[in-house]
Amino acid sequence: MTTPTVRRIVGLNLLIASLTLLAVASCRSAPTTSKESAGRHIRKGPSAARSGPAEELRGLFVTTSNNTDWPSQAGLDERIQQNEIDAVIIRAKELNCNVIFLQVRAWGDRMYSRTKLPFPEPWAQTLSFGNEPKYDPLLLWIRTAHRSGIQLHAWIEPYRTEKPIQYAKDKYLPFFASADGHHLYLDPTSIETQNHLLRVIDDLLSLYPPKDAPTHVTKAAATQPADDDGLDGIVVPHNIPNPANLGYMVGGTFGDVIAKRLGKAPPPAATTKTRKPPTERVAFLIKKHNMPTPYKAKNDPGASAEDFVREAYKLVDSHKRKFGLSPSEDQWDDPHANFKRWLEQRWCHYFIPELYLPPKEFEAGLAVWIKVNQKGGEEGMPLLAPAINTAAVERPDRYGRIWDPWEIEAEIGIARDQGVGQVHFSERGLRSHAQGGPPTTQNNVGDKVRKKYPDRALLPPIVPPNERVEPPGFKLTPGRIHLEGKAFQWLVRFRSSTAGWGEQFIVDHNENPLARPRDADRIEAIARDRHGNESDPAERSLDE
């Protein structure tokens, strides 16, 4: 197992073209560069010269906190929990999405079985009221997603928690009360906190590693992809507290930047709300664990949110997985949560700014982050994909407003015009009414998103293609073609004697074996791994 406290720097070269700006849909100006030079990965594998699937990150956040997305309520029978996992994956594939960011650590707890930590964090209350289930939820999520050609990244909330967290015998991580008094936050300036969080990440990546699929396809192996148990990455969101200012901020400098770009007056200066006293439960925990009142930050050398982000990036990169950051519109260049600097320093493989704003402000904010990404230079440039507030069609946004579905459609178009993908927050907002989504057809944004994503898309490589992938093999049986070998997905096309070669299409493990087209006389297949590396094409006659 990797030791998190050992500082390792692993070189990373990510060749993604620069991103440029366009105006909002109602007053859009002509683009100054092509989409290829605006951040969309330029394919260089064997399939690049063939017509086929485009590359676009289309993601979903799946929230487990407060039973928002999954499971629908705590204490459900485990068969119902598993059926709900299937339903989410099926809906994601119906919408032609290709990556899910699953919240596995929402409140200093966990949604997974495998751990070697000496003091494991407790099971999430939202699953089975804190009781250990008889199955591993994360493993089932990974396997179900991978069978459908969807990557699965673990979303962890590093600092917020409901209970004190033990890291050694009779020792607990330092914490303070949240501004509303209902919860706890770990001190990000504590070296114990930082090392514990790195151990949590290392524990996840070490115990959910990629696993090779069988070389020969059997009935069981046909449903097991090459990366059967492997997490694809880790994403850290914006909930980074500031112990130096235990109130919480309203507005922020990013709002000033957007206003300036739009030629508007800046919003009111950021103010600190009155801090509410802790609840009886929180006050009891503070007293029991002898936390200072008022709290004073530890300020240990080498321990800050920035130190954690930098070391987490190195750690995840050393595991050959992807590390993502996802700031809110409030966190921009605050000294304790300087996402602007972290993006410029390339301390992530992908970057998902939470632009939960109306379309005009959304485009201005996206343009700002594009400019920051360009400033860091082309070498190691992270893949950028803004988060869209899809849930606001059902639940009021932070300003109390319910969104119209056309706003979601407009923001997908804005992101596409600037050559970047999109991530939807959250999955529930994209469900049909029958699946528990918004109650009216008018507000069923999932159906509208489906029209925006009519065809499947490959997930763009987030690390440079640099590993050899063996070409696939073929096994012919009556009416069926079995694809063999290691792959996350395959790119396949058929040839007929009358029409020639057809377009490439994506084949996932749950679609293998393929039905043999009646008029096809030859097949070509390319194996593609989780990083976007592609094999040389393999061909076989179907007349044998």
Secondary structure, 3 states (H helix, E strand, C coil): CCCCCCCCCCCCCCCCCCCCCCCCHHHCCCCCCCHHHHCCCCCCCHHHHCCCCEECCEEEEECCHHHCCCCCCCCCCHHHHHHHHHHHHHHHHHCCCCEEEEEEECCCCECCCCCCCCCCCCECHHHHCCCCCCCCHHHHHHHHHHHCCCEEEEEECCCEECCCCEEECCEECCEEECCCCCCEEECCCCHHHHHHHHHHHHHHHHHCCCCCCCCCCCCCHHHCCCCCCCCCEEEECCCCCCCCCCCCEECCHHHHHHHHHHCCCCCCCCEECCCCCCCHHHHHHHHHCCCCCCCCCCCCCCCCHHHHHHHHHHHHHHCCCEEEECCECCCCCECCECHHHHHHCCCCCEECCECCCCHHHHHHHHHHHHHHHHHCCCCCCCEECCEECHHHHCCCCCCCCCCCHHHHHHHHHHHHHCCCCEEEECHHHHCCHHHCCCCCCCCCHHHHHHHHCCCCEECCCCCCCCCCCCCCEEEEECCEEEEECCCCEEEEEEEECCCEECCCEEECHHHCCEECCCCEEEEEEEEECCCCCECCCEEEECCC
